[in-house]
Amino acid sequence: MGIHTKLIPTFFNGLVKVCNQYNIQLFATTHSLEELDGMLKATERDYSQLSVYRLETANDQKQPKHFLGEKLKVLRYELGQDVC
């Protein structure tokens, strides 16, 4: 079961409101750019709320790559990169 791509921003907007209201830190995993775009849209008033990690392989080892919200916005919207 999944969320229709048109409803993803609405879903994450509600989720962000609940997290802010109850001071909850949310951890989520995805391989979906649509989901990531929904998260960016939900945090567009304050991108500092969003932090993303991607696992990359270097020297046959997995290494986490960290993207803060504002940099993530630039990578997705201005450079059109896939960060999932």
TILO-585921 format. One record per atom (N, C-alpha, C, O): z, y, x. Coordinates in steps of 0.001 Angstrom, whole numbers. Each point is the difference from the previous one (the first is absolute). Layout:
BEGIN
{up:Z	north:Y	east:X}
...
This chain:
BEGIN
{up:0	north:-1177	east:848}
{up:0	north:1177	east:-848}
{up:0	north:1229	east:885}
{up:657	north:19	east:1041}
{up:-1376	north:988	east:-1440}
{up:-74	north:1217	east:787}
{up:-39	north:1225	east:-885}
{up:48	north:-99	east:-1226}
{up:-132	north:1235	east:1851}
{up:-76	north:1276	east:-704}
{up:-1433	north:499	east:111}
{up:-571	north:5	east:1091}
{up:-17	north:415	east:-2209}
{up:-1350	north:539	east:29}
{up:-36	north:1220	east:916}
{up:923	north:814	east:-2}
{up:-1990	north:-696	east:781}
{up:-79	north:1063	east:1010}
{up:179	north:1402	east:-595}
{up:519	north:887	east:678}
{up:-932	north:-672	east:-1915}
{up:154	north:1322	east:-626}
{up:1469	north:316	east:-307}
{up:375	north:1166	east:-123}
{up:448	north:-2206	east:1}
{up:1407	north:206	east:-342}
{up:925	north:41	east:1213}
{up:1186	north:301	east:-138}
{up:-1712	north:-598	east:1314}
{up:838	north:-46	east:1208}
{up:705	north:1332	east:273}
{up:1206	north:-7	east:245}
{up:-1911	north:1164	east:-275}
{up:719	north:1257	east:243}
{up:1115	north:259	east:-1015}
{up:1071	north:483	east:369}
{up:-1312	north:-800	east:-1641}
{up:1021	north:181	east:-1035}
{up:1199	north:-894	east:269}
{up:1145	north:436	east:-111}
{up:-1410	north:-1690	east:465}
{up:1071	north:-942	east:316}
{up:848	north:511	east:1160}
{up:1228	north:8	east:-88}
{up:-1872	north:418	east:1173}
{up:755	north:462	east:1166}
{up:699	north:1326	east:-266}
{up:1074	north:238	east:553}
{up:-1646	north:635	east:-1384}
{up:708	north:1233	east:-364}
{up:1328	north:-338	east:-655}
{up:1031	north:577	east:346}
{up:-1052	north:-1514	east:-1295}
{up:1245	north:-423	east:-658}
{up:965	north:-646	east:964}
{up:1204	north:246	east:-56}
{up:-1730	north:-1069	east:938}
{up:838	north:-682	east:986}
{up:666	north:1002	east:951}
{up:1181	north:-135	east:319}
{up:-1932	north:1125	east:125}
{up:548	north:1037	east:891}
{up:1093	north:789	east:-720}
{up:1032	north:309	east:596}
{up:-1247	north:19	east:-1869}
{up:1024	north:741	east:-763}
{up:1295	north:-793	east:-93}
{up:1082	north:555	east:193}
{up:-1180	north:-1850	east:-488}
{up:1192	north:-847	east:-100}
{up:694	north:-97	east:1358}
{up:1224	north:94	east:81}
{up:-2000	north:-280	east:977}
{up:584	north:-85	east:1350}
{up:725	north:1287	east:362}
{up:1103	north:-39	east:546}
{up:-1717	north:1184	east:-846}
{up:647	north:1283	east:294}
{up:1250	north:195	east:-856}
{up:1027	north:463	east:498}
{up:-1109	north:-811	east:-1776}
{up:1121	north:186	east:-916}
{up:1224	north:-804	east:420}
{up:1126	north:491	east:-80}
{up:-1342	north:-1719	east:526}
{up:1115	north:-876	east:352}
{up:204	north:-158	east:1505}
{up:754	north:-866	east:445}
{up:-1432	north:1713	east:337}
{up:130	north:-15	east:1459}
{up:-259	north:-1405	east:564}
{up:804	north:-546	east:756}
{up:-1957	north:-21	east:-1149}
{up:-399	north:-1345	east:404}
{up:-1101	north:86	east:1045}
{up:-936	north:788	east:-134}
{up:1053	north:-1597	east:1165}
{up:-1056	north:-122	east:991}
{up:-823	north:-1227	east:-355}
{up:547	north:-1094	east:-142}
{up:-1849	north:1263	east:-2}
{up:-885	north:-1081	east:-425}
{up:-793	north:-544	east:1174}
{up:-552	north:767	east:789}
{up:491	north:-2084	east:-670}
{up:-857	north:-669	east:970}
{up:-1044	north:-773	east:-788}
{up:343	north:-749	east:-915}
{up:-1609	north:921	east:1260}
{up:-1080	north:-691	east:-704}
{up:-1033	north:-464	east:1022}
{up:-143	north:592	east:1069}
{up:-567	north:-1649	east:-1411}
{up:-1086	north:-471	east:852}
{up:-1287	north:-32	east:-806}
{up:13	north:-258	east:-1203}
{up:-1138	north:526	east:1888}
{up:-1295	north:-51	east:-662}
{up:-1109	north:-95	east:1042}
{up:178	north:363	east:1163}
{up:-1303	north:-852	east:-1607}
{up:-1232	north:33	east:779}
{up:-1046	north:808	east:-756}
{up:-1179	north:-17	east:357}
{up:1603	north:720	east:-1394}
{up:-902	north:682	east:-913}
{up:-54	north:1503	east:284}
{up:1024	north:683	east:-28}
{up:-2221	north:-180	east:298}
{up:-157	north:1444	east:193}
{up:256	north:756	east:-1299}
{up:493	north:1128	east:28}
{up:-826	north:-1740	east:-1170}
{up:258	north:651	east:-1287}
{up:1498	north:228	east:-197}
{up:418	north:1042	east:-503}
{up:375	north:-2021	east:902}
{up:1455	north:144	east:-108}
{up:504	north:1086	east:947}
{up:839	north:819	east:-375}
{up:-1349	north:-817	east:1589}
{up:393	north:1026	east:966}
{up:-380	north:1390	east:-504}
{up:786	north:941	east:118}
{up:-1978	north:-809	east:-674}
{up:-418	north:1292	east:-556}
{up:914	north:419	east:-1151}
{up:315	north:1181	east:-150}
{up:109	north:-2155	east:-662}
{up:940	north:301	east:-1079}
{up:1332	north:493	east:527}
{up:601	north:913	east:-567}
{up:-136	north:-1521	east:1659}
{up:1251	north:445	east:621}
{up:-142	north:1409	east:558}
{up:911	north:818	east:-125}
{up:-2056	north:-536	east:741}
{up:-233	north:1352	east:522}
{up:-24	north:1022	east:-1134}
{up:575	north:1082	east:124}
{up:-1227	north:-1414	east:-1207}
{up:-64	north:911	east:-1145}
{up:1397	north:249	east:-569}
{up:337	north:1129	east:-357}
{up:469	north:-2180	east:273}
{up:1345	north:128	east:-556}
{up:924	north:841	east:872}
{up:978	north:555	east:-500}
{up:-1268	north:-451	east:1784}
{up:864	north:751	east:917}
{up:-657	north:1285	east:495}
{up:453	north:588	east:983}
{up:-1523	north:-145	east:-1657}
{up:-751	north:1156	east:510}
{up:807	north:1297	east:52}
{up:-366	north:912	east:741}
{up:1437	north:-808	east:-1496}
{up:848	north:1202	east:96}
{up:857	north:-10	east:1258}
{up:415	north:1049	east:493}
{up:-154	north:-2260	east:23}
{up:823	north:-137	east:1204}
{up:-376	north:-1291	east:710}
{up:620	north:-1041	east:-216}
{up:-1641	north:1115	east:1066}
{up:-487	north:-1185	east:701}
{up:1045	north:-600	east:931}
{up:-132	north:-1152	east:414}
{up:1170	north:1919	east:-81}
{up:1020	north:-529	east:901}
{up:767	north:-1165	east:-638}
{up:724	north:-713	east:694}
{up:-878	north:516	east:-2007}
{up:646	north:-1127	east:-678}
{up:-675	north:-1334	east:324}
{up:562	north:-1063	east:-263}
{up:-1763	north:1121	east:830}
{up:-788	north:-1206	east:219}
{up:-129	north:-306	east:1486}
{up:-289	north:883	east:808}
{up:506	north:-2129	east:-466}
{up:-123	north:-469	east:1367}
{up:-642	north:-1378	east:-51}
{up:461	north:-867	east:-742}
{up:-1517	north:650	east:1518}
{up:-756	north:-1249	east:-65}
{up:-55	north:-637	east:1379}
{up:-152	north:678	east:1017}
{up:280	north:-1995	east:-1011}
{up:-155	north:-782	east:1224}
{up:-1165	north:-962	east:-183}
{up:-167	north:-599	east:-1062}
{up:-623	north:462	east:2097}
{up:-1092	north:-975	east:10}
{up:173	north:-863	east:1243}
{up:273	north:511	east:1086}
{up:-431	north:-1817	east:-1249}
{up:83	north:-899	east:1147}
{up:-1355	north:-89	east:683}
{up:-1005	north:-309	east:-640}
{up:980	north:574	east:1918}
{up:-1218	north:-99	east:798}
{up:211	north:-1039	east:1096}
{up:1121	north:-216	east:461}
{up:-2198	north:-412	east:-59}
{up:76	north:-986	east:1070}
{up:-402	north:652	east:1318}
{up:-1081	north:575	east:123}
{up:1974	north:-677	east:856}
{up:-260	north:514	east:1343}
{up:505	north:-1041	east:995}
{up:1161	north:-407	east:-56}
{up:-2018	north:-14	east:948}
{up:378	north:-1013	east:995}
{up:568	north:-1259	east:-662}
{up:1009	north:-551	east:441}
{up:-1674	north:114	east:-1499}
{up:401	north:-1206	east:-750}
{up:1390	north:99	east:-618}
{up:617	north:-1020	east:-309}
{up:-128	north:2226	east:130}
{up:1290	north:202	east:-655}
{up:-151	north:1028	east:-1111}
{up:-775	north:949	east:116}
{up:1519	north:-1150	east:-1185}
{up:14	north:960	east:-1108}
{up:890	north:1177	east:365}
{up:1142	north:-172	east:426}
{up:-1682	north:1359	east:-601}
{up:735	north:1224	east:272}
{up:-62	north:898	east:-1242}
{up:-1079	north:195	east:-558}
{up:2215	north:354	east:119}
{up:-36	north:899	east:-1158}
{up:-528	north:1378	east:392}
{up:368	north:543	east:1042}
{up:-1219	north:6	east:-1872}
{up:-495	north:1370	east:175}
{up:559	north:815	east:-1158}
{up:-146	north:-388	east:-1160}
{up:775	north:1499	east:1460}
{up:703	north:805	east:-994}
{up:-811	north:1245	east:-363}
{up:-522	north:691	east:875}
{up:425	north:-418	east:-2171}
{up:-673	north:1201	east:-493}
{up:949	north:733	east:-940}
{up:446	north:-563	east:-1000}
{up:-138	north:1812	east:1319}
{up:779	north:829	east:-904}
{up:-915	north:549	east:-1088}
{up:-1218	north:42	east:178}
{up:1788	north:374	east:-1293}
{up:-758	north:409	east:-1175}
{up:-1097	north:1008	east:245}
{up:-1128	north:-206	east:-448}
{up:1418	north:1293	east:1144}
{up:-1014	north:1046	east:216}
{up:-1157	north:-528	east:841}
{up:-1160	north:283	east:-301}
{up:1458	north:-1042	east:1341}
{up:-1063	north:-582	east:833}
{up:-802	north:-1020	east:-802}
{up:-1219	north:-98	east:142}
{up:1906	north:-649	east:-972}
{up:-661	north:-984	east:-861}
{up:-985	north:692	east:-939}
{up:-1110	north:-488	east:-210}
{up:1518	north:1622	east:-353}
{up:-876	north:774	east:-887}
{up:-1264	north:424	east:738}
{up:-1101	north:-116	east:-538}
{up:1250	north:600	east:1749}
{up:-1158	north:434	east:797}
{up:-918	north:-1187	east:302}
{up:-1219	north:104	east:-139}
{up:1799	north:-1215	east:547}
{up:-806	north:-1184	east:305}
{up:-798	north:-475	east:-1210}
{up:-1171	north:-354	east:131}
{up:1794	north:344	east:-1303}
{up:-672	north:-495	east:-1206}
{up:-993	north:1009	east:-577}
{up:-1164	north:-330	east:-225}
{up:1623	north:1555	east:-13}
{up:-796	north:970	east:-750}
{up:-975	north:806	east:852}
{up:-1094	north:326	east:-459}
{up:1469	north:-7	east:1675}
{up:-885	north:809	east:842}
{up:-872	north:-837	east:899}
{up:-1148	north:364	east:254}
{up:1668	north:-1494	east:242}
{up:-781	north:-856	east:906}
{up:-536	north:-1252	east:-697}
{up:-848	north:-701	east:552}
{up:1339	north:418	east:-1765}
{up:-488	north:-1143	east:-760}
{up:277	north:-1348	east:609}
{up:-765	north:-942	east:-210}
{up:1844	north:826	east:962}
{up:299	north:-1248	east:701}
{up:774	north:-984	east:-852}
{up:751	north:388	east:-895}
{up:-939	north:-1652	east:1180}
{up:756	north:-1085	east:-616}
{up:1246	north:-212	east:838}
{up:-100	north:-338	east:1179}
{up:1260	north:529	east:-1759}
{up:1240	north:-145	east:767}
{up:824	north:-1199	east:-456}
{up:1129	north:-175	east:458}
{up:-1658	north:-638	east:-1335}
{up:736	north:-1192	east:-473}
{up:-173	north:-1140	east:977}
{up:539	north:-1086	east:-216}
